[in-house]
Amino acid sequence: MAVTNRDMANAVRALSMDAVEAAKSGHVGLPLGMADAATVLFRKFLKFDPADPNWADRDRFVLSAGHGSMLIYSLLHLTGYKSVSRDDIRNFRQLGAKTPGHPENFVTPGVETTTGPLGQGIATAVGMAMAERHLNARFGDDLVDHHTYVIAGDGCLMEGISQEAITLAGHLKLNKLIVLFDDNSVTIDGGTDLSDNTDQCARFEASGWITKKVDGHDEKSVEAALTWAKKQKKPVMLAVKTIIGYGAPKIAGTGKAHGGPYGAEEIAGIRENIGWKYPPFEVPAAIEKAWAKAGERSKKEHEAWNKRLAGSEHKGEFNAAMTGRLPKNIAKAIIKHKKAVVAGGEKKATRQWSGAALEVLTHLVPEMIGGSADLTGSNNTKTSHTDPITPKNWAGRYVHYGVREHGMAAAMNGMALHGGILPYSGTFLVFADYSRGAIRLGALMGTRVVHVMTHDSIGLGEDGPTHQPVEHVASLRAMPNMLVFRPADGVETAECWELAIANETGPSVMALTRQGVAPARTTHTDDNLSAKGAYVLSDCKGKAQATILATGSEVEIALAAQEMLAEDGIAARVVSCPCLELFEQQHGNYRKSVLGSAPRVAVEAGVRFGWDRWIGEDGGFVGMSSFGASAPYTDLYKKFGITVQAVAAEVKKRIA
Amino acid sequence: MAVTNRDMANAVRALSMDAVEAAKSGHVGLPLGMADAATVLFRKFLKFDPADPNWADRDRFVLSAGHGSMLIYSLLHLTGYKSVSRDDIRNFRQLGAKTPGHPENFVTPGVETTTGPLGQGIATAVGMAMAERHLNARFGDDLVDHHTYVIAGDGCLMEGISQEAITLAGHLKLNKLIVLFDDNSVTIDGGTDLSDNTDQCARFEASGWITKKVDGHDEKSVEAALTWAKKQKKPVMLAVKTIIGYGAPKIAGTGKAHGGPYGAEEIAGIRENIGWKYPPFEVPAAIEKAWAKAGERSKKEHEAWNKRLAGSEHKGEFNAAMTGRLPKNIAKAIIKHKKAVVAGGEKKATRQWSGAALEVLTHLVPEMIGGSADLTGSNNTKTSHTDPITPKNWAGRYVHYGVREHGMAAAMNGMALHGGILPYSGTFLVFADYSRGAIRLGALMGTRVVHVMTHDSIGLGEDGPTHQPVEHVASLRAMPNMLVFRPADGVETAECWELAIANETGPSVMALTRQGVAPARTTHTDDNLSAKGAYVLSDCKGKAQATILATGSEVEIALAAQEMLAEDGIAARVVSCPCLELFEQQHGNYRKSVLGSAPRVAVEAGVRFGWDRWIGEDGGFVGMSSFGASAPYTDLYKKFGITVQAVAAEVKKRIA
């Protein structure tokens, strides 16, 4: 008997449903519905080599509808990825298995990105497709020439982030991006018509995509559409009509088929309906063999690519880029830059100092690709080394992301995951709230991306409380696996940038001022003093009677308070804290030596929340306890009492 | 000389540009471009009475492109709102003026909602239009029958939230919603073609809107379009083609015209080009008079409405709804419900207890309108008193928001701002990250909305770290003017709901478990013990050697630890902390009496961030310090060490 596409798809269906039943949770509706189409994709189109999940020029496959994770686990397992064993499938959603509830790239080789929060996958895939186009322009067809495929569900397309992704991809004419929309007309609450009437094809076309409707249960229809899609000059969306929970006698095609174990009766019914006569977790040898063969389809192509790389003049550069190795001369360049900053002694906004540091770094690191969500001039993210990326100039290194903070953050994740790119981008700090979903996913995945976030406090002034971050630095510090930098001046900004791009295992945030700040560091040190997160910036003579902790624009206030206190004969030490996460990582002895044993007062133009860790319950805090207001920033600092006098008073209170 | 629409529009232009020049910041590009169209709207269509900005049946006008705030300030001032004086316009963006950088409804009567973060306005307006339809169904055409108008910019339409708003409005056939898209083809970075190619009309039509292209500088074209728009049976988007910075000789129509003061030369050029011969901040009497007349246009309609209300059988009910007065019998009903919960002694998830409390409350409070972002069954937000709202059943009280967390939160703000509705809705807590932009705006505006956020920790189990909040409770607690509730059992859940709906001046978050929790409150009290935010749930015999603080599902662990410690002869007190913001508001003596002076240990299945405020730098904390994992929740609590033993050990460490 010849093994058909349907037979192979049924193996995916069977493993998926058996796994969900065993786990007593999970979502089998999508794997049952999309099995036929995904089988065509993996059998005939996707370029991949299970023996080398990191092959740089593989096609990327993103299951944006991450709840259908058993689809991808079944496919990885059947095509021969070692990362997913039959036991992993048996242990779906159990502690330690390579088969978590939603696909996690840091757990399961072969999974390209972590999905589950809807819409993130498609937006991340846009970043992958952008990375491919840029690296293609940099290294040529020989080394970089692949597609990015996405399976997205109704939920993905209802999330706002999908619109940002779709419009960006359409604008950039990402012709190697192919989205298979699992058009099953069902969400958790019921039929999509409970909450949506969007004509998705028309919507995509409105933003420069090409679309086609496809019968997702007809192998030929899917194959013809994918063949056609690869020839288009624009991104393609295939509306793949499927029946969710395909085969389930009672619930197929309904909201009930979305998730949860179906129960023995329905499962038996599916087995009957799809003609699957085998016990749970068993796949007949002929079908296993057909799948193994599918997994070997691109082997020769991979070997040819290996040869091309071995013979390429770009080999060294390409490998450096793909492994994310930074040039060794960065440290020296930063030292040189810091010297010039100290010598200049200028008062500038840290966003401007960030622009200056980027001018140095983007010159040295060709992998750095910048951008901004339509605030280029304000974020100072564009340098002379970064020409705009356009559909006609993929060699550019600057993305005009448009007013799309969430899509931007997700695209950065995608570029970092693709490899070969070190993305950074800019917006106002307050709009971290818009992009937080993608920032978090970056922290979870450990993507090296840098979020430049300027206008970082009431110091932005007239734009008022809608634009003034108050709780944002705190809320970002609360997130695991992320470094939040808030440098005080030009020197610290350069140091923090050096640390941010060296932070290979997670995102970094650069919180930067709109307003000018006086130099805090007036003598040069080769050492990166920010590397320990906090350090004694200005010690006092004799034993400190108080320690003043400050970050960013408030370091200036702390230093002035120190001086004012000195005039009253009070000895206070000033500690600058550009990155409290790094400080937390230091040895306790170092932390104690910096903090001292005197009473502590912190000053930061944000909320106290989180600061008690460093100043204690009885410590003093000068900052915000409400939203801000619209006025020139000097008026606001007075109005909200973030002043030299206030800091000095808090110190005095504690040493009386 | 007869005063023309153009003359009146030029007054708006002049005041706007003079104000921005004086403030040396702000955005005059939009007011210059949209002045003609907005003048037509305010002169001939908008139903409003400057003498009574709170007239319940006024049309709502939302300037979604909030940076163009001088447009609305000029219009409010010229039409006769007392809230905006000429001096306020002279003091644009200065401390204490009624003219902040972006429109703030809590500062300036006549401003319907706070805008600035792009896309929020259009999404909030959808909520207003929903409120209008529902209240129309409840109270009839006599009392509720108005339009909602929006001016939105390119930036608003690029934000993902706009897609959620547009698709929701299209689905609901909100025919009384009319969006004027300021189609000026420019954003801050330059032409929109730098980052977007979307055919906005096609995009809106794909989701059930009707659209028309309009010449924004042709009074007749705008008037005809608005007349036509009011007759449609679907929401209408008018693509109003304008020239940004209209009149500016050098920069009109370019990215430079978006914001910032234009400088004396350009301003003089505009005066010349539009034929405005008057000094800064001066408007000729004839034009002032024409505007004053426009402001009085709806007076008669307002008087007629007043009469209809005075004679209406619904008068009492309508006024109660619009003022947000809650029925007095709530307290009794909650007490009765709490008694039954205690008597039942059941172990249930707090999301289930929330559903039970909602069953009581939605019965008593007809203003409560529920919903969920496609997680109805999981969020337990639907009750027997809340039928779904559909385009054919506006009397319903439950919104299937679709997978649109951000649009949902903004729509709730809009309903609350409209008045007559007390909205609540549900999603998973982790997706607070998706809706945070709108949650924050609600906190800033002080809207009474309740965000039900279930699956509030690793306790959700198998779905894994993408779905497990770890830092979310902390990040929400960091936000000013919001109450974050995390109740421990059925009694606390009922108490927290009582507090949440009584919280008239800001949003509340209900963080609720997926998993079952044992009753913490085993004896009934009439008093709402959660009202003080934290209280002694279980005291020890004799002097406490330690205080254990806990919230939500971890209260159970704290109580078991107390017992375990007692067996070792250690006296520990357990404090339940369902709302730390309320606890913070209590008198210091109460706080001290609850916390005691013994060493403290807190247990919460989230990050420590923020807890040092309550346990001190040396306090013990049992919780999370990383992202979670995918497994059954009992395995996860063990893996991450959130156990009775761990709490007991932290206590012992501190009393050794």
Interface residues (C-beta under 8 A of the other chain):
Chain A: A23 S25 G26 G66 R93 Q94 L95 G96 P100 G101 H102 E104 T114 T115 G116 P117 L118 D154 G155 M158 E159 G160 I161 S162 Q163 E164 T167 L168 G170 H171 T187 I188 D189 G190 T192 L194 S195 D196 N197 T198 D199 Q200 A202 R203 E205 A206 S207 G208 S372 D374 L375 T376 G377 S378 P388 H400 Y401 G402 V403 R404 E405 H406 G407 V430 F431 D433 Y434 R436 G437 R440 L441 A443 L444 G461 E462 D463 G464 P465 T466 H467 V470 E471 A474 S475 R477 A478 M479 P480 N481 V607 R608 F609 G610 D612 R613 W614 G616 E617 M624 S625 S626 F627 A629 S630 A631 P632 D635 L636 K639
Chain B: A23 S25 G26 G66 R93 Q94 L95 G96 P100 G101 H102 E104 T114 T115 G116 P117 L118 D154 G155 M158 E159 G160 I161 S162 Q163 E164 T167 L168 G170 H171 T187 I188 D189 G190 T192 L194 S195 D196 N197 T198 D199 Q200 A202 R203 E205 A206 S207 G208 S372 D374 L375 T376 G377 S378 P388 H400 Y401 G402 V403 R404 E405 H406 G407 V430 F431 D433 Y434 R436 G437 R440 L441 A443 L444 G461 E462 D463 G464 P465 T466 H467 V470 E471 A474 S475 R477 A478 M479 P480 N481 V607 R608 F609 G610 D612 R613 W614 G616 E617 M624 S625 S626 F627 A629 S630 A631 P632 D635 L636 K639
